[in-house]
Amino acid sequence: MQLLIVHHDAELGGQLVQMVKDYTAHNCDLVASESGAVQWARGHSRCALLLTQLDSAIDGLRLGAAFSEIFPGVQTAFLPAYPRSEQRLEIEMTKVFPEPIDGETLLALIERVANASLGALDLFHVVDVLQMCCLSGADGAVQAMSDNQSGIAYLRDGQIVHAERERAGGKQALLEIVGWRFVEFGYDRTVRTAVETISDRWDAALIEALAISKEQSAPTRMPQALWAKLRSRAS
């Protein structure tokens, strides 16, 4: 399996490449920029996993979209600029790896990609994407797609200010989108919303949506103590 790591720090990028070589049998290359990644893509016929930075120097979201057109079925994972300590939510099967990078979790992702069926969808937990965009201070819109459903979360200065579904808006739309869990997504930094219906901080909004979604899907009501614990993490 072929991997590409895009990282402008040669030392850190080199460490990631060495980890892949030490603990897997997969091929792994390193480039330092978006332009370098595009040039690399022109000389290769396959790429199963793109592991790219997301910061002011490398727009990993744009690069991931470009690679999905060049290499059908490529999976993408992100190395955002914020530290792992800023994350408010731990996501199962994450594809987002802030520093310090959890090597064991990253290696598990690599093996999931290696064992995936040909042409598998590049799925992310929707909260993984929204948390990453919010902590990165993003503006614009994140479109989430699951089966025949789609929804949009609008961001301003790293806050979720509105969400839309076909028949719902605001917090109800966000709740429905979060309930899909694993989705394909697209991001457009130029899109703005004319209305802002969500005033909670991004983490409080997501924690509430996750808690309600879990409560609705569980056979019994979530214990009040657990709800209080989830809410306290957003304060």
N, C-alpha and C positions, 0 to 999 in steps of 0.2 A: 504494500500500500504506500502511496506517495503523500507526504505531508509538506506543506510550506508554512514556515514561520516568518512573519513580517514584524521586525523589531529593530528600532533605530539604535538601540544600545547593543553594540557588538558583544560585550561581555555577557550580559544577561541573555541575549538571544542565543549565544553560543552554549550557554549552560543548558538552555531548553533543548537545543539540538542534541547535546551530549546525553541528556536524560533519555530522550527518545531512542538514541542508538544503544545506550546501556541496558535499557529495560524492555525493548521491543525489537522486532526484526524488520521494522518498516524503514523506508527511505525518508529522509527528512532534510530539506534544504532551508537556508536562511537568506533573506534579503532585508535591506535596511529601509525601504521606502515603498510608497504606492507605485511609483514609476518602475522601480525595480521588480515589483511583483508582476506588473503587467508585462514587462519584458520577459520575465521568467515564464509566464504563461504562454507566450508566443513560441517558446522552445520546448514545450511539454504537451503531451497529448492527454495526460491524466493528472488529476489532483483530487484526492479523496477528502482531505481535511485542510482547511485554511485556518491558521491560528494567527490572528492579527491584532496589533495594538489598536486602541481607540483613544486618540488624544489629539492635541492641536497640530501635531506633525503628520499623523497618519489617520485618515478617516476610514476606520475599519468598516463602518456601515456601508459607505460608498464602495469600498473595495470588495466587500462580501457580495454586494449586488452585482458587481462586474464579473466576479468569478462564477457566480451562479449562471450567468449567460455563457461564459466560456466553457465551463465544465459542468454539464448537467449532472445533478446528483451530488455535487460537492457539499460537504458539511462545513459549517463555519463556527468558530469559537473566538471569543474576544478577550483581550488583555487591556482592561480599562486603566485610566491614569490614577483613579482614586485608590486609597489603601483598603485592604480587606476589612479593617476595623470599622469602616464607615458603613458597611452593609448592615441593614436592619433585619433582613430576612434571609434565612438559609434555604436554598432551593434544591430540591432533589434533582439529580442528573443535570446539574448546572453546566452551562456552556460559557460561563463568564468567570474569568480568573484574575482578580486583582491581586496585587502583591501584598504580603508574601504568597506566592502561588502554592496551592495545595497540590503537590506533585502526584500523590496517590489518586486524587480525584481526576486530575488531568490524564493520567495514564488509563484510568478506567474509561474515560470518554474516548480515548484513542482506540481502545479495544472494542467499545460499542460500535464505533464507526467501522472498524475492520470487519466486524461480524454482521453488519447491517446488510440487508438485501440490496441488490443492485437497483439504483434509482430511488432509494429511500428518501422521503421528504426531509428537508433540513428544519427539523422541529425544535422549538425553544419553549420552555415554560414561560407563559406570558408575563408572569411576575418577574422572572429573571431579566427579560427584556426591559420592562418598565422600570425596574429598580436601577438597572445599568444606565438607562437614558436619563433618569432623574438625577442620579449621583454624578452624571457627567454634565449636568446643567443644560440639558438639551431644550431647544425650542422646536416646534413643529408638530408632526402627527405620526403616531405609530398605528399602522393598520394591522390588525390580527385576523387571521383566517383559519377556520377550522371546519372541515367538510364543506358544506354549502353555506356556512355562516361567516359573517365578517363584522367587524366593529372597529371603531377608531377611538384612540385616546389622544387628546390634545395636550401638549406640553407648553409651558411658558416658564423660562428660567429654572428648569428642573422641577417644576411642580405640575401635577396633573390637574388641569383646570376644567376639563369637560370631557365627556365620553358620549359616543353616539352608536346606537344600533338602529336597525330598521324601524322598530316600534318602541324604542326606549331611548332615554337620554339621561345625562347626569350620573348619579351614583348607581341607579338601577342598571344602566348600560354597562358601567364599569364592573358591577357585580356579575353580570352575565358573561362578559368577556373573560374575567378572571376564572369563572367556572369552567371554561373550556380547557384550562390547564395547558396542554401542549399545542402549539400553533405554528403556522408559518407567519412571518411578519415582514412588513415593509416599512420604511421610514422616509419621510419627506420633511426636510427642515424648513421648507418654504411655506408650508400650509399653516394657516391660522384659523381660529374659531371666532365667530362673531359674538358668542355668548360664553360666559364662564359660570358653570353650575356647581363646581366642586371647590370648596374653600379650605378643606382640611389639608394639612401637610401631606405630601405624597406618600410617606410611610404609613401615616395613620389611615389614609384612604385605602391603601392596599391591604393593610392588616385587617381592617374592618371587612373589606370585601372577601378576603380569604376566610375569615372566621365565619361569616354568614354562609359562604358557599359550602364550607365543611359542615356546618350545622344543618343545612338543608339536605345534604347528601347522606348524613349519618342517620342511623336508625333511632338514635336517642339524642336528646338535646345536649349540647356541649355544656360541661360543668361550668358554673358561674366563675369558679376560681380560675379556670383556664382562660376564659374570656377576659377576666380582669388582668391576667398576666400578659396576654397579647396586647391589650390596650395600653398597659403601662410601658411597654417597650417603645411606643410611639411618642411618649410624653417627654 
